[in-house]
Amino acid sequence: MSDESTRVAAIAIVVEDTESVEKLNAILHDHADIVIGRMGIPYRERGINVITVAVDAPHDVISALSGKLGELPGVTAKTAYSA
């Protein structure tokens, strides 16, 4: 999907409620066509997970995805866009 109408972005996700993991994975699966890569780090000492997802899509699609993720209970999502 990469072309001049798309942006590359990194979505940083912090999961504090493991009950939301299944829904989070389902949302990411639904957007697999825009995902470049994903890295997840369990931080067992704090009982949280930190996930970074690299995506390539139009700005509005990335924003909608980040918004859906951030609406999940115990999940925070922030996006950094390429220039």
mmCIF file of the N, C-alpha and C atoms, coordinates in Angstrom:
data_MODEL
# 
_entry.id   MODEL 
# 
loop_
_atom_site.group_PDB 
_atom_site.id 
_atom_site.type_symbol 
_atom_site.label_atom_id 
_atom_site.label_alt_id 
_atom_site.label_comp_id 
_atom_site.label_asym_id 
_atom_site.label_entity_id 
_atom_site.label_seq_id 
_atom_site.pdbx_PDB_ins_code 
_atom_site.Cartn_x 
_atom_site.Cartn_y 
_atom_site.Cartn_z 
_atom_site.occupancy 
_atom_site.B_iso_or_equiv 
_atom_site.pdbx_formal_charge 
_atom_site.auth_seq_id 
_atom_site.auth_comp_id 
_atom_site.auth_asym_id 
_atom_site.auth_atom_id 
_atom_site.pdbx_PDB_model_num 
ATOM 1   N N  . MET A 1 1  ? 0.814   -1.189  0.000  1.00 0.00 ? 1  MET A N  1 
ATOM 2   C CA . MET A 1 1  ? 0.000   0.000   0.000  1.00 0.00 ? 1  MET A CA 1 
ATOM 3   C C  . MET A 1 1  ? 0.860   1.256   0.000  1.00 0.00 ? 1  MET A C  1 
ATOM 4   N N  . SER A 1 2  ? 2.159   1.117   0.042  1.00 0.00 ? 2  SER A N  1 
ATOM 5   C CA . SER A 1 2  ? 3.001   2.305   0.179  1.00 0.00 ? 2  SER A CA 1 
ATOM 6   C C  . SER A 1 2  ? 3.061   3.106   -1.117 1.00 0.00 ? 2  SER A C  1 
ATOM 7   N N  . ASP A 1 3  ? 2.786   4.375   -1.016 1.00 0.00 ? 3  ASP A N  1 
ATOM 8   C CA . ASP A 1 3  ? 2.949   5.341   -2.091 1.00 0.00 ? 3  ASP A CA 1 
ATOM 9   C C  . ASP A 1 3  ? 2.954   6.723   -1.443 1.00 0.00 ? 3  ASP A C  1 
ATOM 10  N N  . GLU A 1 4  ? 2.869   7.744   -2.255 1.00 0.00 ? 4  GLU A N  1 
ATOM 11  C CA . GLU A 1 4  ? 2.971   9.102   -1.713 1.00 0.00 ? 4  GLU A CA 1 
ATOM 12  C C  . GLU A 1 4  ? 1.764   9.522   -0.888 1.00 0.00 ? 4  GLU A C  1 
ATOM 13  N N  . SER A 1 5  ? 0.632   8.807   -1.006 1.00 0.00 ? 5  SER A N  1 
ATOM 14  C CA . SER A 1 5  ? -0.552  9.172   -0.240 1.00 0.00 ? 5  SER A CA 1 
ATOM 15  C C  . SER A 1 5  ? -0.582  8.507   1.132  1.00 0.00 ? 5  SER A C  1 
ATOM 16  N N  . THR A 1 6  ? 0.447   7.713   1.433  1.00 0.00 ? 6  THR A N  1 
ATOM 17  C CA . THR A 1 6  ? 0.485   7.042   2.729  1.00 0.00 ? 6  THR A CA 1 
ATOM 18  C C  . THR A 1 6  ? 1.601   7.615   3.587  1.00 0.00 ? 6  THR A C  1 
ATOM 19  N N  . ARG A 1 7  ? 1.506   7.329   4.868  1.00 0.00 ? 7  ARG A N  1 
ATOM 20  C CA . ARG A 1 7  ? 2.537   7.746   5.818  1.00 0.00 ? 7  ARG A CA 1 
ATOM 21  C C  . ARG A 1 7  ? 3.049   6.518   6.550  1.00 0.00 ? 7  ARG A C  1 
ATOM 22  N N  . VAL A 1 8  ? 4.284   6.573   6.954  1.00 0.00 ? 8  VAL A N  1 
ATOM 23  C CA . VAL A 1 8  ? 4.842   5.539   7.821  1.00 0.00 ? 8  VAL A CA 1 
ATOM 24  C C  . VAL A 1 8  ? 4.752   6.082   9.240  1.00 0.00 ? 8  VAL A C  1 
ATOM 25  N N  . ALA A 1 9  ? 4.312   5.232   10.149 1.00 0.00 ? 9  ALA A N  1 
ATOM 26  C CA . ALA A 1 9  ? 4.159   5.657   11.535 1.00 0.00 ? 9  ALA A CA 1 
ATOM 27  C C  . ALA A 1 9  ? 4.471   4.493   12.467 1.00 0.00 ? 9  ALA A C  1 
ATOM 28  N N  . ALA A 1 10 ? 4.785   4.841   13.704 1.00 0.00 ? 10 ALA A N  1 
ATOM 29  C CA . ALA A 1 10 ? 4.977   3.853   14.762 1.00 0.00 ? 10 ALA A CA 1 
ATOM 30  C C  . ALA A 1 10 ? 3.915   4.110   15.817 1.00 0.00 ? 10 ALA A C  1 
ATOM 31  N N  . ILE A 1 11 ? 3.160   3.079   16.137 1.00 0.00 ? 11 ILE A N  1 
ATOM 32  C CA . ILE A 1 11 ? 2.155   3.180   17.192 1.00 0.00 ? 11 ILE A CA 1 
ATOM 33  C C  . ILE A 1 11 ? 2.733   2.504   18.428 1.00 0.00 ? 11 ILE A C  1 
ATOM 34  N N  . ALA A 1 12 ? 2.901   3.279   19.495 1.00 0.00 ? 12 ALA A N  1 
ATOM 35  C CA . ALA A 1 12 ? 3.385   2.745   20.769 1.00 0.00 ? 12 ALA A CA 1 
ATOM 36  C C  . ALA A 1 12 ? 2.167   2.416   21.623 1.00 0.00 ? 12 ALA A C  1 
ATOM 37  N N  . ILE A 1 13 ? 2.109   1.178   22.093 1.00 0.00 ? 13 ILE A N  1 
ATOM 38  C CA . ILE A 1 13 ? 0.956   0.698   22.848 1.00 0.00 ? 13 ILE A CA 1 
ATOM 39  C C  . ILE A 1 13 ? 1.427   0.177   24.200 1.00 0.00 ? 13 ILE A C  1 
ATOM 40  N N  . VAL A 1 14 ? 0.779   0.625   25.267 1.00 0.00 ? 14 VAL A N  1 
ATOM 41  C CA . VAL A 1 14 ? 1.042   0.106   26.604 1.00 0.00 ? 14 VAL A CA 1 
ATOM 42  C C  . VAL A 1 14 ? -0.229  -0.589  27.072 1.00 0.00 ? 14 VAL A C  1 
ATOM 43  N N  . VAL A 1 15 ? -0.094  -1.871  27.415 1.00 0.00 ? 15 VAL A N  1 
ATOM 44  C CA . VAL A 1 15 ? -1.237  -2.665  27.848 1.00 0.00 ? 15 VAL A CA 1 
ATOM 45  C C  . VAL A 1 15 ? -1.100  -2.939  29.341 1.00 0.00 ? 15 VAL A C  1 
ATOM 46  N N  . GLU A 1 16 ? -2.027  -2.363  30.112 1.00 0.00 ? 16 GLU A N  1 
ATOM 47  C CA . GLU A 1 16 ? -2.025  -2.569  31.562 1.00 0.00 ? 16 GLU A CA 1 
ATOM 48  C C  . GLU A 1 16 ? -3.110  -3.548  32.001 1.00 0.00 ? 16 GLU A C  1 
ATOM 49  N N  . ASP A 1 17 ? -4.065  -3.842  31.123 1.00 0.00 ? 17 ASP A N  1 
ATOM 50  C CA . ASP A 1 17 ? -5.154  -4.770  31.423 1.00 0.00 ? 17 ASP A CA 1 
ATOM 51  C C  . ASP A 1 17 ? -5.085  -5.930  30.434 1.00 0.00 ? 17 ASP A C  1 
ATOM 52  N N  . THR A 1 18 ? -4.614  -7.085  30.902 1.00 0.00 ? 18 THR A N  1 
ATOM 53  C CA . THR A 1 18 ? -4.435  -8.224  30.014 1.00 0.00 ? 18 THR A CA 1 
ATOM 54  C C  . THR A 1 18 ? -5.757  -8.744  29.456 1.00 0.00 ? 18 THR A C  1 
ATOM 55  N N  . GLU A 1 19 ? -6.876  -8.362  30.045 1.00 0.00 ? 19 GLU A N  1 
ATOM 56  C CA . GLU A 1 19 ? -8.189  -8.746  29.518 1.00 0.00 ? 19 GLU A CA 1 
ATOM 57  C C  . GLU A 1 19 ? -8.410  -8.154  28.122 1.00 0.00 ? 19 GLU A C  1 
ATOM 58  N N  . SER A 1 20 ? -7.692  -7.087  27.775 1.00 0.00 ? 20 SER A N  1 
ATOM 59  C CA . SER A 1 20 ? -7.860  -6.416  26.486 1.00 0.00 ? 20 SER A CA 1 
ATOM 60  C C  . SER A 1 20 ? -6.969  -6.974  25.384 1.00 0.00 ? 20 SER A C  1 
ATOM 61  N N  . VAL A 1 21 ? -6.077  -7.896  25.717 1.00 0.00 ? 21 VAL A N  1 
ATOM 62  C CA . VAL A 1 21 ? -5.099  -8.393  24.743 1.00 0.00 ? 21 VAL A CA 1 
ATOM 63  C C  . VAL A 1 21 ? -5.767  -9.088  23.567 1.00 0.00 ? 21 VAL A C  1 
ATOM 64  N N  . GLU A 1 22 ? -6.781  -9.893  23.814 1.00 0.00 ? 22 GLU A N  1 
ATOM 65  C CA . GLU A 1 22 ? -7.446  -10.615 22.726 1.00 0.00 ? 22 GLU A CA 1 
ATOM 66  C C  . GLU A 1 22 ? -8.087  -9.638  21.736 1.00 0.00 ? 22 GLU A C  1 
ATOM 67  N N  . LYS A 1 23 ? -8.765  -8.616  22.245 1.00 0.00 ? 23 LYS A N  1 
ATOM 68  C CA . LYS A 1 23 ? -9.388  -7.617  21.369 1.00 0.00 ? 23 LYS A CA 1 
ATOM 69  C C  . LYS A 1 23 ? -8.328  -6.807  20.634 1.00 0.00 ? 23 LYS A C  1 
ATOM 70  N N  . LEU A 1 24 ? -7.238  -6.473  21.322 1.00 0.00 ? 24 LEU A N  1 
ATOM 71  C CA . LEU A 1 24 ? -6.149  -5.729  20.692 1.00 0.00 ? 24 LEU A CA 1 
ATOM 72  C C  . LEU A 1 24 ? -5.576  -6.523  19.523 1.00 0.00 ? 24 LEU A C  1 
ATOM 73  N N  . ASN A 1 25 ? -5.316  -7.806  19.744 1.00 0.00 ? 25 ASN A N  1 
ATOM 74  C CA . ASN A 1 25 ? -4.767  -8.647  18.672 1.00 0.00 ? 25 ASN A CA 1 
ATOM 75  C C  . ASN A 1 25 ? -5.748  -8.782  17.512 1.00 0.00 ? 25 ASN A C  1 
ATOM 76  N N  . ALA A 1 26 ? -7.042  -8.831  17.807 1.00 0.00 ? 26 ALA A N  1 
ATOM 77  C CA . ALA A 1 26 ? -8.050  -8.923  16.745 1.00 0.00 ? 26 ALA A CA 1 
ATOM 78  C C  . ALA A 1 26 ? -8.055  -7.647  15.899 1.00 0.00 ? 26 ALA A C  1 
ATOM 79  N N  . ILE A 1 27 ? -7.937  -6.502  16.547 1.00 0.00 ? 27 ILE A N  1 
ATOM 80  C CA . ILE A 1 27 ? -7.895  -5.226  15.820 1.00 0.00 ? 27 ILE A CA 1 
ATOM 81  C C  . ILE A 1 27 ? -6.656  -5.166  14.932 1.00 0.00 ? 27 ILE A C  1 
ATOM 82  N N  . LEU A 1 28 ? -5.506  -5.546  15.470 1.00 0.00 ? 28 LEU A N  1 
ATOM 83  C CA . LEU A 1 28 ? -4.282  -5.551  14.669 1.00 0.00 ? 28 LEU A CA 1 
ATOM 84  C C  . LEU A 1 28 ? -4.382  -6.543  13.516 1.00 0.00 ? 28 LEU A C  1 
ATOM 85  N N  . HIS A 1 29 ? -5.003  -7.696  13.752 1.00 0.00 ? 29 HIS A N  1 
ATOM 86  C CA . HIS A 1 29 ? -5.185  -8.680  12.689 1.00 0.00 ? 29 HIS A CA 1 
ATOM 87  C C  . HIS A 1 29 ? -6.055  -8.103  11.568 1.00 0.00 ? 29 HIS A C  1 
ATOM 88  N N  . ASP A 1 30 ? -7.089  -7.359  11.939 1.00 0.00 ? 30 ASP A N  1 
ATOM 89  C CA . ASP A 1 30 ? -7.971  -6.738  10.944 1.00 0.00 ? 30 ASP A CA 1 
ATOM 90  C C  . ASP A 1 30 ? -7.236  -5.701  10.090 1.00 0.00 ? 30 ASP A C  1 
ATOM 91  N N  . HIS A 1 31 ? -6.117  -5.185  10.593 1.00 0.00 ? 31 HIS A N  1 
ATOM 92  C CA . HIS A 1 31 ? -5.329  -4.173  9.888  1.00 0.00 ? 31 HIS A CA 1 
ATOM 93  C C  . HIS A 1 31 ? -3.990  -4.729  9.404  1.00 0.00 ? 31 HIS A C  1 
ATOM 94  N N  . ALA A 1 32 ? -3.897  -6.037  9.254  1.00 0.00 ? 32 ALA A N  1 
ATOM 95  C CA . ALA A 1 32 ? -2.634  -6.688  8.882  1.00 0.00 ? 32 ALA A CA 1 
ATOM 96  C C  . ALA A 1 32 ? -2.076  -6.168  7.562  1.00 0.00 ? 32 ALA A C  1 
ATOM 97  N N  . ASP A 1 33 ? -2.949  -5.693  6.676  1.00 0.00 ? 33 ASP A N  1 
ATOM 98  C CA . ASP A 1 33 ? -2.491  -5.220  5.374  1.00 0.00 ? 33 ASP A CA 1 
ATOM 99  C C  . ASP A 1 33 ? -1.665  -3.939  5.451  1.00 0.00 ? 33 ASP A C  1 
ATOM 100 N N  . ILE A 1 34 ? -1.742  -3.215  6.566  1.00 0.00 ? 34 ILE A N  1 
ATOM 101 C CA . ILE A 1 34 ? -0.954  -1.977  6.707  1.00 0.00 ? 34 ILE A CA 1 
ATOM 102 C C  . ILE A 1 34 ? 0.209   -2.128  7.680  1.00 0.00 ? 34 ILE A C  1 
ATOM 103 N N  . VAL A 1 35 ? 0.292   -3.270  8.357  1.00 0.00 ? 35 VAL A N  1 
ATOM 104 C CA . VAL A 1 35 ? 1.347   -3.475  9.360  1.00 0.00 ? 35 VAL A CA 1 
ATOM 105 C C  . VAL A 1 35 ? 2.643   -3.875  8.676  1.00 0.00 ? 35 VAL A C  1 
ATOM 106 N N  . ILE A 1 36 ? 3.698   -3.105  8.958  1.00 0.00 ? 36 ILE A N  1 
ATOM 107 C CA . ILE A 1 36 ? 5.037   -3.414  8.459  1.00 0.00 ? 36 ILE A CA 1 
ATOM 108 C C  . ILE A 1 36 ? 5.702   -4.431  9.381  1.00 0.00 ? 36 ILE A C  1 
ATOM 109 N N  . GLY A 1 37 ? 5.563   -4.197  10.692 1.00 0.00 ? 37 GLY A N  1 
ATOM 110 C CA . GLY A 1 37 ? 6.158   -5.080  11.683 1.00 0.00 ? 37 GLY A CA 1 
ATOM 111 C C  . GLY A 1 37 ? 5.654   -4.741  13.069 1.00 0.00 ? 37 GLY A C  1 
ATOM 112 N N  . ARG A 1 38 ? 5.929   -5.650  13.985 1.00 0.00 ? 38 ARG A N  1 
ATOM 113 C CA . ARG A 1 38 ? 5.418   -5.509  15.349 1.00 0.00 ? 38 ARG A CA 1 
ATOM 114 C C  . ARG A 1 38 ? 6.443   -6.072  16.323 1.00 0.00 ? 38 ARG A C  1 
ATOM 115 N N  . MET A 1 39 ? 6.605   -5.382  17.462 1.00 0.00 ? 39 MET A N  1 
ATOM 116 C CA . MET A 1 39 ? 7.504   -5.867  18.506 1.00 0.00 ? 39 MET A CA 1 
ATOM 117 C C  . MET A 1 39 ? 6.780   -5.741  19.836 1.00 0.00 ? 39 MET A C  1 
ATOM 118 N N  . GLY A 1 40 ? 6.736   -6.818  20.596 1.00 0.00 ? 40 GLY A N  1 
ATOM 119 C CA . GLY A 1 40 ? 6.093   -6.792  21.900 1.00 0.00 ? 40 GLY A CA 1 
ATOM 120 C C  . GLY A 1 40 ? 7.079   -7.152  22.992 1.00 0.00 ? 40 GLY A C  1 
ATOM 121 N N  . ILE A 1 41 ? 7.031   -6.400  24.075 1.00 0.00 ? 41 ILE A N  1 
ATOM 122 C CA . ILE A 1 41 ? 7.936   -6.636  25.201 1.00 0.00 ? 41 ILE A CA 1 
ATOM 123 C C  . ILE A 1 41 ? 7.114   -6.763  26.475 1.00 0.00 ? 41 ILE A C  1 
ATOM 124 N N  . PRO A 1 42 ? 7.083   -7.957  27.074 1.00 0.00 ? 42 PRO A N  1 
ATOM 125 C CA . PRO A 1 42 ? 6.401   -8.083  28.362 1.00 0.00 ? 42 PRO A CA 1 
ATOM 126 C C  . PRO A 1 42 ? 7.297   -7.525  29.470 1.00 0.00 ? 42 PRO A C  1 
ATOM 127 N N  . TYR A 1 43 ? 6.740   -6.663  30.287 1.00 0.00 ? 43 TYR A N  1 
ATOM 128 C CA . TYR A 1 43 ? 7.485   -6.105  31.426 1.00 0.00 ? 43 TYR A CA 1 
ATOM 129 C C  . TYR A 1 43 ? 6.871   -6.726  32.680 1.00 0.00 ? 43 TYR A C  1 
ATOM 130 N N  . ARG A 1 44 ? 7.319   -7.927  32.983 1.00 0.00 ? 44 ARG A N  1 
ATOM 131 C CA . ARG A 1 44 ? 6.711   -8.739  34.035 1.00 0.00 ? 44 ARG A CA 1 
ATOM 132 C C  . ARG A 1 44 ? 6.769   -8.073  35.406 1.00 0.00 ? 44 ARG A C  1 
ATOM 133 N N  . GLU A 1 45 ? 7.851   -7.365  35.678 1.00 0.00 ? 45 GLU A N  1 
ATOM 134 C CA . GLU A 1 45 ? 7.986   -6.724  36.993 1.00 0.00 ? 45 GLU A CA 1 
ATOM 135 C C  . GLU A 1 45 ? 6.875   -5.705  37.248 1.00 0.00 ? 45 GLU A C  1 
ATOM 136 N N  . ARG A 1 46 ? 6.359   -5.110  36.184 1.00 0.00 ? 46 ARG A N  1 
ATOM 137 C CA . ARG A 1 46 ? 5.293   -4.111  36.295 1.00 0.00 ? 46 ARG A CA 1 
ATOM 138 C C  . ARG A 1 46 ? 3.923   -4.673  35.917 1.00 0.00 ? 46 ARG A C  1 
ATOM 139 N N  . GLY A 1 47 ? 3.923   -5.874  35.349 1.00 0.00 ? 47 GLY A N  1 
ATOM 140 C CA . GLY A 1 47 ? 2.670   -6.490  34.929 1.00 0.00 ? 47 GLY A CA 1 
ATOM 141 C C  . GLY A 1 47 ? 2.037   -5.817  33.726 1.00 0.00 ? 47 GLY A C  1 
ATOM 142 N N  . ILE A 1 48 ? 2.871   -5.268  32.841 1.00 0.00 ? 48 ILE A N  1 
ATOM 143 C CA . ILE A 1 48 ? 2.367   -4.604  31.639 1.00 0.00 ? 48 ILE A CA 1 
ATOM 144 C C  . ILE A 1 48 ? 3.084   -5.160  30.411 1.00 0.00 ? 48 ILE A C  1 
ATOM 145 N N  . ASN A 1 49 ? 2.552   -4.822  29.256 1.00 0.00 ? 49 ASN A N  1 
ATOM 146 C CA . ASN A 1 49 ? 3.187   -5.159  27.981 1.00 0.00 ? 49 ASN A CA 1 
ATOM 147 C C  . ASN A 1 49 ? 3.368   -3.877  27.191 1.00 0.00 ? 49 ASN A C  1 
ATOM 148 N N  . VAL A 1 50 ? 4.509   -3.766  26.519 1.00 0.00 ? 50 VAL A N  1 
ATOM 149 C CA . VAL A 1 50 ? 4.789   -2.623  25.659 1.00 0.00 ? 50 VAL A CA 1 
ATOM 150 C C  . VAL A 1 50 ? 4.910   -3.171  24.239 1.00 0.00 ? 50 VAL A C  1 
ATOM 151 N N  . ILE A 1 51 ? 4.111   -2.613  23.337 1.00 0.00 ? 51 ILE A N  1 
ATOM 152 C CA . ILE A 1 51 ? 4.073   -3.088  21.956 1.00 0.00 ? 51 ILE A CA 1 
ATOM 153 C C  . ILE A 1 51 ? 4.315   -1.902  21.036 1.00 0.00 ? 51 ILE A C  1 
ATOM 154 N N  . THR A 1 52 ? 5.125   -2.105  20.017 1.00 0.00 ? 52 THR A N  1 
ATOM 155 C CA . THR A 1 52 ? 5.312   -1.095  18.982 1.00 0.00 ? 52 THR A CA 1 
ATOM 156 C C  . THR A 1 52 ? 4.905   -1.722  17.652 1.00 0.00 ? 52 THR A C  1 
ATOM 157 N N  . VAL A 1 53 ? 4.061   -1.006  16.912 1.00 0.00 ? 53 VAL A N  1 
ATOM 158 C CA . VAL A 1 53 ? 3.598   -1.487  15.616 1.00 0.00 ? 53 VAL A CA 1 
ATOM 159 C C  . VAL A 1 53 ? 3.967   -0.445  14.566 1.00 0.00 ? 53 VAL A C  1 
ATOM 160 N N  . ALA A 1 54 ? 4.738   -0.853  13.566 1.00 0.00 ? 54 ALA A N  1 
ATOM 161 C CA . ALA A 1 54 ? 5.078   0.028   12.445 1.00 0.00 ? 54 ALA A CA 1 
ATOM 162 C C  . ALA A 1 54 ? 4.040   -0.191  11.349 1.00 0.00 ? 54 ALA A C  1 
ATOM 163 N N  . VAL A 1 55 ? 3.496   0.911   10.826 1.00 0.00 ? 55 VAL A N  1 
ATOM 164 C CA . VAL A 1 55 ? 2.445   0.833   9.809  1.00 0.00 ? 55 VAL A CA 1 
ATOM 165 C C  . VAL A 1 55 ? 2.742   1.765   8.641  1.00 0.00 ? 55 VAL A C  1 
ATOM 166 N N  . ASP A 1 56 ? 2.125   1.474   7.502  1.00 0.00 ? 56 ASP A N  1 
ATOM 167 C CA . ASP A 1 56 ? 2.220   2.314   6.308  1.00 0.00 ? 56 ASP A CA 1 
ATOM 168 C C  . ASP A 1 56 ? 0.817   2.406   5.737  1.00 0.00 ? 56 ASP A C  1 
ATOM 169 N N  . ALA A 1 57 ? 0.185   3.588   5.869  1.00 0.00 ? 57 ALA A N  1 
ATOM 170 C CA . ALA A 1 57 ? -1.206  3.770   5.451  1.00 0.00 ? 57 ALA A CA 1 
ATOM 171 C C  . ALA A 1 57 ? -1.522  5.256   5.390  1.00 0.00 ? 57 ALA A C  1 
ATOM 172 N N  . PRO A 1 58 ? -2.678  5.604   4.846  1.00 0.00 ? 58 PRO A N  1 
ATOM 173 C CA . PRO A 1 58 ? -3.098  7.004   4.896  1.00 0.00 ? 58 PRO A CA 1 
ATOM 174 C C  . PRO A 1 58 ? -3.254  7.466   6.353  1.00 0.00 ? 58 PRO A C  1 
ATOM 175 N N  . HIS A 1 59 ? -3.044  8.748   6.574  1.00 0.00 ? 59 HIS A N  1 
ATOM 176 C CA . HIS A 1 59 ? -3.087  9.317   7.919  1.00 0.00 ? 59 HIS A CA 1 
ATOM 177 C C  . HIS A 1 59 ? -4.383  8.973   8.644  1.00 0.00 ? 59 HIS A C  1 
ATOM 178 N N  . ASP A 1 60 ? -5.519  9.077   7.957  1.00 0.00 ? 60 ASP A N  1 
ATOM 179 C CA . ASP A 1 60 ? -6.792  8.834   8.624  1.00 0.00 ? 60 ASP A CA 1 
ATOM 180 C C  . ASP A 1 60 ? -6.964  7.376   9.043  1.00 0.00 ? 60 ASP A C  1 
ATOM 181 N N  . VAL A 1 61 ? -6.394  6.451   8.289  1.00 0.00 ? 61 VAL A N  1 
ATOM 182 C CA . VAL A 1 61 ? -6.469  5.031   8.644  1.00 0.00 ? 61 VAL A CA 1 
ATOM 183 C C  . VAL A 1 61 ? -5.620  4.755   9.882  1.00 0.00 ? 61 VAL A C  1 
ATOM 184 N N  . ILE A 1 62 ? -4.427  5.337   9.924  1.00 0.00 ? 62 ILE A N  1 
ATOM 185 C CA . ILE A 1 62 ? -3.542  5.166   11.084 1.00 0.00 ? 62 ILE A CA 1 
ATOM 186 C C  . ILE A 1 62 ? -4.189  5.774   12.325 1.00 0.00 ? 62 ILE A C  1 
ATOM 187 N N  . SER A 1 63 ? -4.739  6.957   12.177 1.00 0.00 ? 63 SER A N  1 
ATOM 188 C CA . SER A 1 63 ? -5.392  7.636   13.294 1.00 0.00 ? 63 SER A CA 1 
ATOM 189 C C  . SER A 1 63 ? -6.566  6.820   13.821 1.00 0.00 ? 63 SER A C  1 
ATOM 190 N N  . ALA A 1 64 ? -7.370  6.261   12.913 1.00 0.00 ? 64 ALA A N  1 
ATOM 191 C CA . ALA A 1 64 ? -8.514  5.447   13.329 1.00 0.00 ? 64 ALA A CA 1 
ATOM 192 C C  . ALA A 1 64 ? -8.055  4.189   14.070 1.00 0.00 ? 64 ALA A C  1 
ATOM 193 N N  . LEU A 1 65 ? -6.994  3.555   13.573 1.00 0.00 ? 65 LEU A N  1 
ATOM 194 C CA . LEU A 1 65 ? -6.459  2.366   14.229 1.00 0.00 ? 65 LEU A CA 1 
ATOM 195 C C  . LEU A 1 65 ? -5.966  2.705   15.629 1.00 0.00 ? 65 LEU A C  1 
ATOM 196 N N  . SER A 1 66 ? -5.187  3.754   15.752 1.00 0.00 ? 66 SER A N  1 
ATOM 197 C CA . SER A 1 66 ? -4.675  4.167   17.057 1.00 0.00 ? 66 SER A CA 1 
ATOM 198 C C  . SER A 1 66 ? -5.827  4.492   18.014 1.00 0.00 ? 66 SER A C  1 
ATOM 199 N N  . GLY A 1 67 ? -6.852  5.148   17.490 1.00 0.00 ? 67 GLY A N  1 
ATOM 200 C CA . GLY A 1 67 ? -8.016  5.477   18.311 1.00 0.00 ? 67 GLY A CA 1 
ATOM 201 C C  . GLY A 1 67 ? -8.739  4.243   18.804 1.00 0.00 ? 67 GLY A C  1 
ATOM 202 N N  . LYS A 1 68 ? -8.926  3.243   17.933 1.00 0.00 ? 68 LYS A N  1 
ATOM 203 C CA . LYS A 1 68 ? -9.580  1.996   18.332 1.00 0.00 ? 68 LYS A CA 1 
ATOM 204 C C  . LYS A 1 68 ? -8.795  1.297   19.441 1.00 0.00 ? 68 LYS A C  1 
ATOM 205 N N  . LEU A 1 69 ? -7.474  1.277   19.272 1.00 0.00 ? 69 LEU A N  1 
ATOM 206 C CA . LEU A 1 69 ? -6.629  0.624   20.274 1.00 0.00 ? 69 LEU A CA 1 
ATOM 207 C C  . LEU A 1 69 ? -6.713  1.346   21.610 1.00 0.00 ? 69 LEU A C  1 
ATOM 208 N N  . GLY A 1 70 ? -6.674  2.672   21.573 1.00 0.00 ? 70 GLY A N  1 
ATOM 209 C CA . GLY A 1 70 ? -6.710  3.470   22.789 1.00 0.00 ? 70 GLY A CA 1 
ATOM 210 C C  . GLY A 1 70 ? -8.038  3.431   23.514 1.00 0.00 ? 70 GLY A C  1 
ATOM 211 N N  . GLU A 1 71 ? -9.105  3.004   22.842 1.00 0.00 ? 71 GLU A N  1 
ATOM 212 C CA . GLU A 1 71 ? -10.416 2.882   23.475 1.00 0.00 ? 71 GLU A CA 1 
ATOM 213 C C  . GLU A 1 71 ? -10.553 1.614   24.304 1.00 0.00 ? 71 GLU A C  1 
ATOM 214 N N  . LEU A 1 72 ? -9.651  0.663   24.109 1.00 0.00 ? 72 LEU A N  1 
ATOM 215 C CA . LEU A 1 72 ? -9.724  -0.576  24.873 1.00 0.00 ? 72 LEU A CA 1 
ATOM 216 C C  . LEU A 1 72 ? -9.392  -0.305  26.340 1.00 0.00 ? 72 LEU A C  1 
ATOM 217 N N  . PRO A 1 73 ? -10.074 -0.969  27.268 1.00 0.00 ? 73 PRO A N  1 
ATOM 218 C CA . PRO A 1 73 ? -9.788  -0.772  28.688 1.00 0.00 ? 73 PRO A CA 1 
ATOM 219 C C  . PRO A 1 73 ? -8.338  -1.135  29.036 1.00 0.00 ? 73 PRO A C  1 
ATOM 220 N N  . GLY A 1 74 ? -7.657  -0.258  29.734 1.00 0.00 ? 74 GLY A N  1 
ATOM 221 C CA . GLY A 1 74 ? -6.296  -0.521  30.168 1.00 0.00 ? 74 GLY A CA 1 
ATOM 222 C C  . GLY A 1 74 ? -5.258  -0.452  29.071 1.00 0.00 ? 74 GLY A C  1 
ATOM 223 N N  . VAL A 1 75 ? -5.607  0.175   27.939 1.00 0.00 ? 75 VAL A N  1 
ATOM 224 C CA . VAL A 1 75 ? -4.674  0.285   26.810 1.00 0.00 ? 75 VAL A CA 1 
ATOM 225 C C  . VAL A 1 75 ? -4.472  1.745   26.470 1.00 0.00 ? 75 VAL A C  1 
ATOM 226 N N  . THR A 1 76 ? -3.214  2.142   26.317 1.00 0.00 ? 76 THR A N  1 
ATOM 227 C CA . THR A 1 76 ? -2.859  3.489   25.868 1.00 0.00 ? 76 THR A CA 1 
ATOM 228 C C  . THR A 1 76 ? -2.114  3.339   24.547 1.00 0.00 ? 76 THR A C  1 
ATOM 229 N N  . ALA A 1 77 ? -2.487  4.169   23.555 1.00 0.00 ? 77 ALA A N  1 
ATOM 230 C CA . ALA A 1 77 ? -1.824  4.117   22.251 1.00 0.00 ? 77 ALA A CA 1 
ATOM 231 C C  . ALA A 1 77 ? -1.494  5.527   21.802 1.00 0.00 ? 77 ALA A C  1 
ATOM 232 N N  . LYS A 1 78 ? -0.261  5.735   21.392 1.00 0.00 ? 78 LYS A N  1 
ATOM 233 C CA . LYS A 1 78 ? 0.212   7.025   20.866 1.00 0.00 ? 78 LYS A CA 1 
ATOM 234 C C  . LYS A 1 78 ? 0.955   6.767   19.565 1.00 0.00 ? 78 LYS A C  1 
ATOM 235 N N  . THR A 1 79 ? 0.817   7.701   18.638 1.00 0.00 ? 79 THR A N  1 
ATOM 236 C CA . THR A 1 79 ? 1.394   7.515   17.305 1.00 0.00 ? 79 THR A CA 1 
ATOM 237 C C  . THR A 1 79 ? 2.415   8.583   16.974 1.00 0.00 ? 79 THR A C  1 
ATOM 238 N N  . ALA A 1 80 ? 3.529   8.145   16.394 1.00 0.00 ? 80 ALA A N  1 
ATOM 239 C CA . ALA A 1 80 ? 4.553   9.069   15.876 1.00 0.00 ? 80 ALA A CA 1 
ATOM 240 C C  . ALA A 1 80 ? 4.632   8.841   14.369 1.00 0.00 ? 80 ALA A C  1 
ATOM 241 N N  . TYR A 1 81 ? 4.478   9.934   13.607 1.00 0.00 ? 81 TYR A N  1 
ATOM 242 C CA . TYR A 1 81 ? 4.443   9.860   12.138 1.00 0.00 ? 81 TYR A CA 1 
ATOM 243 C C  . TYR A 1 81 ? 5.794   10.254  11.550 1.00 0.00 ? 81 TYR A C  1 
ATOM 244 N N  . SER A 1 82 ? 6.100   9.673   10.378 1.00 0.00 ? 82 SER A N  1 
ATOM 245 C CA . SER A 1 82 ? 7.282   10.084  9.634  1.00 0.00 ? 82 SER A CA 1 
ATOM 246 C C  . SER A 1 82 ? 7.026   11.460  9.044  1.00 0.00 ? 82 SER A C  1 
ATOM 247 N N  . ALA A 1 83 ? 8.104   12.118  8.637  1.00 0.00 ? 83 ALA A N  1 
ATOM 248 C CA . ALA A 1 83 ? 7.969   13.466  8.064  1.00 0.00 ? 83 ALA A CA 1 
ATOM 249 C C  . ALA A 1 83 ? 7.329   13.447  6.715  1.00 0.00 ? 83 ALA A C  1 
# 
